[in-house]
Every structure is written in structure tokens, then in C-alpha cells.
């Protein structure tokens, strides 16, 4: 769940709104889809409407729009945990976005760690609500080695 965790690569990100999260993560999601990674978005709130609205206004190929919209953007954690389990069983690389308040992220990470204990083909990106984190942002960042922003993943040394 942090830089000391050995089972998965951990990355953090910060967002100001649902649209901001989606805009920031879409270039990275698109890149990972092209590499045939499985994208799983575990979210505290349903993002179907906002992602549909955003994608409809973007200048992307229809096939890319369709792949992005085929990601499950709902807030159905149990279904997402089943997807993670199936992906890991089939040794499919997974990028797991966890978006929400700090306590939600902590709880989801504890469950993911149990389900994926000895597996290294999962990358977890914890996405924090910047309004909630506020002045604690530096403390949160110390738990990670990388950050995701609109230009991609960056090591903190290079950030």
C-alpha cells in the first residue's frame, strides 16, 4: 500500500473533480489499453455519466472511445474485486485505479492486498480528492514512489 509494499507497484494521483480525474487519467488509460492491460476503476461514486459526457466531446477515434467506455465506471466494488481475481488468475496485467476519499482508498487497498497477496502483475493507482487531503498532500506523497498526472507517470525525484 506504499513504497514499502513489495507485491505491487504503487502510484498516487490527485484530482479536484470527477472530470479532472477522468481528464488526467485518460491519456494513461488509453496508453495501457494499447498495451492490452486490463483497466479497473474502483470508485466511491458512479462515473458513468461524467465519462460518457467527456468522451462524447473528445476528438478520438470511435474505436478508442468504445474501449474507454467499455471500462466499468460504476461504483460496484464487489464486481471489481471479482474482475481483479479473474485477471490475476489468468495472469493478465491489471491497472487498478482507486478513486475516493482517503479512508475509502485505505480500505480498498487492504482488500486488494488480501486478494493479490503474491501477485506482481497488478499496478495500483490511488487517486485522492485534493480538497480532502489539502495540507496533508506531502504526507500522502511520501507513501509513494511515483505520481500520475496528465503527462503520465513520474518518479518523485523527477517531479
Buried (B, 14 or more C-beta within 10 A) or exposed (E): BEEEBEBBBBBBBBBEEBBBBBBBBBBBBBEBBEEEBBBBBBBBEEBEEBBEEBBEEEEBEEEBBEBBEEBBBBBBBEEBBEBBEEBBEEEBBBBBBBBBBBEBBEBBBEBBBEEBEEBEBBBBBBBBBBEEBEEEEEEBBEBBBBBBBEEEBEEEEEE
